[in-house]
Amino acid sequence: MLSYRHAFHAGNHADVLKHLVLLQMARHLAQKDKAFWYIDTHAGAGSYALDSPAAAKLAEYRQGIGRLWSRQDLPPAVGDYVEFVRRTNPDGRLKIYPGSPSFALSMMRAQDRLRLCELHSREVLRLRENFQACGRQVVVDAVDGFAALKGLLPPPPRRALVLIDPPYEERRDYERVVLALKDSLQRFPGGSYMLWYPLLSRLEAHELPPRLKRLPAAAWLHVSLRVRTPAADGFGMHGSGLFVINPPWTLQATLQESLPWLRQALGADAGAAFTLESQAP
């Protein structure tokens, strides 16, 4: 299906968790002089106007970045994330929410490259418009990101951060993410991978984390943030998770500091909770 548009959900609690971690991952890779690639399998439009009809319809950002916008007590990693969103809105009003490619680009040097995949016809046009000034550093492909990974890995510099975050509108996406990671680890076992997934009541969502832990990855980190008690009727997303393969050694401590604060700041009821677990080589 190609109906999903992230503008309806931009800046929500799931974006807060995903982009906080993405910034930490990209910053870690940028500490070494050697170039790296950022590969995004489902890049979306790259930037979202929060006053657009799509974003305003659900206004999910109000329960995500909106809750953090004016806070002065942010933990360091949360502060890094919010500061970048503030730089995107220099007049001090929250009007634009940057997408994942924008967060990654903020950490990249002249020698680094972005490969952005997006199959939705309208989204890929906006993605190209948003990054046209970046020249050869950013390549946008109107392709299926799952299929594209096979030709992109391993990347020429042998260093990469790969973000996989499909919409999960189709049940087969749960199978596709597992297969994509398994194949990617065979092609490029030393890469850094971030897989995002929603916390839903459906069986596939419950079964996904155990399946990911069985992948042939020497080191991984699994984090989830639940912002509300699951609905009695099983409807709706009550949180989200990230499965990170080959994470920076500093990431777990960073999240141990940030997650209790995020649970308090973004939690909607007493069901708010988080998990953080890892496996070292």
C-alpha positions, 0 to 999 in steps of 0.5 A: 500500500502507498497510502501512508503519509507521515505528515499525519503523525509528524512530531509525535511521541514515536518521532521523539524517541526515534529522532533522539536515538538517530541523532546519537547514532549519527553523532557517534559515527561522525566522531571518526574522520572516515566517511559514512553513509546514511541510508533511509529505506522509508524517508518520507518527505523529509520535512513537515509543516505542522500547520498543514491540513495533514498534520493539523488533522490529528495534531499528534505533535502536541503530545510529542515535541509539543510537550518538550518545546518549552521545557527547560529541564531537558536531559542532555540527549533530549536537549540535543534533539529539541535544540535541533528542532528549535533551529529548524524554527528560528522564529521560536514558534513550532511550525516545522518538524524535520524528518529523519533525513534532516536529523541525519544531515545535521550530523554529516560532514562533506565526505558523508552521503545520504541515500534516501528511498521513498516510493510514495509518488507525492512524498518523493517529490517533496523529498527531492524539493527539500534536499535539492540544495544539497547537491551530490551529497544526497541521492533520492531514489523513488524505489522500494527501500527494502529492495534497494538495500541489497544494492546499497550494502556494503557502502563504499566507505564500509561505514553506514547507519541504516534506518528502517521504519516502514508504516506497517500498514501491511502485515507483511511489513513485519516479515519484511523487516526481519528478512531485510535485517537478516540479509543486510547482516549477511552483506554488511555485518559491521553496519549500524542498523535502526529498526523502528516499530509501533507498539500495537495490540496486534499479534505481529507487533508482539512477536517482532522483538523476540524475532529480532533478538534471534537475528545473527547480530553480535551486539544489539540494544532494544528500547521501547516507550509506552505512553499510555495503557493499551486501549481495551478495544485494541485500537491505536498505537500506545507506544513505539520501539527501536531495535538497534544493531551495533549500537554506540557503546554510549547509547545505553547509558544515554537512554538510561538517563533519558527514558525515565524523564520521557516517560514522565513528560510524554506519558498520558496515564499510569500505563506509561512505561519503558523497556531497555535491554541489550546484548553485548558481543 
